[in-house]
């Protein structure tokens, strides 16, 4: 589709959505771009929206890279933090997201536990391949002695994947350490399948935000989705 036609098509979709609201129902579709982690952490809200508006179609596209949602014809995007371009609106939809370094109890029996991020050089770490430049995602830690200092550790490349869906399997099988969102592994930690280390060095990121073009603020479907997803405090 030509770029100059995109705003026109958005206006048409908005008119259709508002007409549906006028008739007492909410119909239409939303294409949302995010990460596997975002959709996992926010599933309870997505499910609530689907239950409340059964005639709305949702298309969730999972990608690690940050995309131009207008150019790629997405309605909304989800990312950590609220830093978006000036023509976008950002709405906070989750609490802050702490990270965790974990592996299986068996792994730590065999290899011991790291006491500092620098000790990770002596451990098997499972790396995430970034799609944009092909590099490996660096692990970030908050210096426990200087809270304003961020420590970055480059994982080794013995085990590499481009999807976070494999992380927990690799960790619980004792293949090495993973650095992932605590939300993803909290149940495995509680059950004893995984053990967390380096808690004192834990990095915490600003929560997920929903972002979309500011010209869509009067769209009934957008408004309903935003209100369902909006973060109102401790959840």
C-alpha positions in Angstrom: 0.0 0.0 0.0 1.3 3.5 -0.8 2.4 5.4 2.3 0.3 8.4 1.5 -2.9 6.2 1.5 -2.2 4.8 5.0 -3.8 7.7 6.9 -6.9 7.5 4.7 -7.3 3.8 5.4 -6.9 4.4 9.1 -9.6 7.0 9.0 -11.9 4.5 7.3 -11.2 1.9 9.9 -11.8 4.4 12.6 -15.2 5.4 11.1 -16.2 1.7 10.9 -15.2 1.1 14.5 -17.2 4.1 15.7 -20.2 3.0 13.7 -20.1 -0.4 15.4 -20.1 1.3 18.8 -23.1 3.4 17.8 -25.0 0.2 17.1 -24.3 -1.1 20.6 -21.4 -3.5 19.8 -17.7 -3.4 19.1 -16.4 -5.0 16.0 -13.3 -4.7 13.9 -9.7 -5.9 14.1 -6.4 -4.9 15.7 -2.9 -5.9 14.5 -0.5 -5.6 17.4 3.3 -6.0 17.2 5.2 -7.1 20.3 7.7 -9.6 21.7 7.0 -13.1 22.9 7.8 -11.8 26.4 5.3 -9.0 26.1 2.5 -11.3 25.0 3.4 -13.8 27.8 3.4 -11.2 30.5 0.2 -9.5 29.3 -1.8 -12.6 28.4 -4.3 -12.1 31.3 -5.2 -8.7 29.9 -5.4 -9.8 26.3 -7.7 -12.7 27.4 -9.9 -10.3 29.3 -10.3 -8.1 26.2 -11.2 -11.1 24.0 -13.8 -12.2 26.5 -15.3 -8.8 26.8 -15.3 -8.1 23.0 -15.8 -11.5 21.3 -16.5 -9.9 17.9 -13.1 -8.1 17.7 -10.3 -9.9 15.8 -6.9 -9.7 17.3 -3.7 -10.5 15.3 -0.6 -10.7 17.5 2.7 -10.7 15.8 5.8 -11.6 17.8 9.2 -10.0 16.9 12.3 -9.1 18.8 13.1 -6.1 16.6 11.4 -2.7 17.0 9.3 -2.0 14.0 7.7 1.1 12.4 4.1 0.1 13.1 2.7 2.6 10.6 4.9 1.6 7.7 4.3 -2.1 8.4 0.5 -1.6 8.9 0.2 -2.5 12.5 -2.4 -0.7 14.6 -0.4 -0.8 17.9 3.0 -1.9 19.3 4.1 -3.0 22.7 7.6 -2.3 24.0 9.4 -1.7 27.3 9.6 2.0 28.3 7.7 5.0 27.1 10.3 6.5 24.8 8.5 6.7 21.4 8.4 9.2 18.6 6.5 12.5 19.0 3.6 11.4 16.8 2.9 8.4 19.0 1.0 8.0 22.3 2.5 5.7 24.9 0.3 4.2 27.6 1.8 2.1 30.5 0.3 -1.3 30.6 2.4 -3.2 33.1 4.5 -2.8 36.3 8.3 -2.6 36.1 9.9 -5.8 34.8 12.7 -7.4 36.8 15.2 -9.7 35.2 16.6 -13.0 36.6 19.5 -15.3 36.0 18.5 -18.9 36.5 19.4 -22.5 35.8 18.6 -26.0 37.1 19.6 -27.2 40.6 21.7 -29.9 38.8 23.6 -27.3 36.9 24.7 -25.5 40.1 25.7 -28.8 41.7 28.0 -29.5 38.8 29.4 -25.9 38.3 28.7 -23.9 41.4 27.0 -20.5 41.6 28.3 -17.2 40.3 28.7 -14.6 43.0 29.1 -11.6 40.7 28.2 -10.9 37.0 32.0 -11.1 36.3 31.8 -14.8 37.4 29.6 -15.6 34.4 32.6 -15.9 32.2 33.3 -19.2 33.8 29.7 -20.5 33.2 27.7 -21.8 30.2 25.3 -19.0 29.3 22.5 -19.3 26.7 22.4 -16.4 24.4 19.7 -14.7 22.4 20.5 -13.8 18.8 19.3 -10.4 17.8 17.6 -10.2 14.3 18.7 -6.6 13.4 22.5 -6.9 13.4 22.9 -10.6 14.2 24.7 -9.9 17.5 24.0 -11.5 20.8 21.9 -9.7 23.4 24.1 -8.5 26.2 23.0 -9.2 29.8 22.6 -6.1 32.0 22.9 -5.8 35.7 22.6 -3.1 38.3 25.8 -2.7 40.3 24.8 -3.5 43.9 27.4 -1.1 45.2 26.6 1.7 42.8 23.0 1.8 41.9 23.5 4.2 39.0 26.0 1.9 37.3 25.0 -0.7 34.7 27.2 -3.7 34.2 27.0 -5.5 30.8 28.0 -9.1 30.3 28.4 -10.7 26.8 27.1 -14.3 26.9 29.2 -17.0 25.3 28.0 -18.6 22.1 27.9 -22.3 22.8 24.1 -22.3 23.0 22.4 -19.6 20.9 18.7 -19.2 19.9 16.7 -16.5 18.3 13.5 -17.2 20.3 12.9 -16.9 24.0 10.4 -19.8 23.8 13.4 -22.3 24.2 15.0 -20.6 27.2 13.2 -22.4 30.0 13.7 -25.8 28.3 17.4 -25.2 28.0 17.7 -24.0 31.6 15.7 -26.7 33.2 17.6 -29.3 31.3 20.8 -28.1 32.9 22.4 -26.7 29.7 23.4 -23.5 31.2 22.2 -20.1 32.6 19.6 -17.9 31.1 18.9 -14.2 31.6 15.2 -13.6 31.3 12.3 -11.8 32.8 11.5 -13.0 36.3 7.8 -13.2 35.3 8.7 -16.0 32.8 10.3 -18.3 35.4 8.8 -17.4 38.7 6.7 -20.6 38.8 9.7 -22.7 38.0 11.6 -21.0 40.8 8.8 -21.6 43.2 8.6 -25.2 42.2 12.3 -25.8 42.5 12.8 -26.6 38.8 15.0 -23.5 38.5 17.2 -21.7 40.9 17.9 -17.9 40.7 21.3 -16.4 41.3 22.7 -12.8 41.4 19.5 -11.4 42.9 21.5 -8.5 44.4 22.5 -7.5 40.9 19.1 -7.8 39.4 18.2 -5.4 36.6 14.7 -3.9 36.6 13.3 -2.3 33.4 10.5 0.2 33.1 7.3 -1.7 32.3 5.6 -2.4 29.0 3.9 0.4 27.2 1.3 0.3 24.4 2.0 2.8 21.7 0.0 4.0 18.7 -0.5 7.0 16.4 -2.0 10.0 18.2 -4.5 10.4 15.4 -6.3 7.3 16.6 -7.2 8.6 20.0 -10.9 8.9 19.1 -11.2 5.4 17.7 -13.7 3.5 19.8 -11.9 0.1 19.3 -8.6 1.7 20.2 -10.1 3.3 23.3 -11.6 0.0 24.5 -8.3 -1.9 24.1 -6.3 0.8 25.8 -8.6 0.9 28.8 -8.5 -2.9 29.1 -4.7 -2.9 29.0 -3.9 0.2 31.0 -1.8 -0.3 34.1 -3.5 1.2 37.2 -1.1 0.2 39.9 0.0 -3.0 41.6 -1.5 -6.1 39.8 
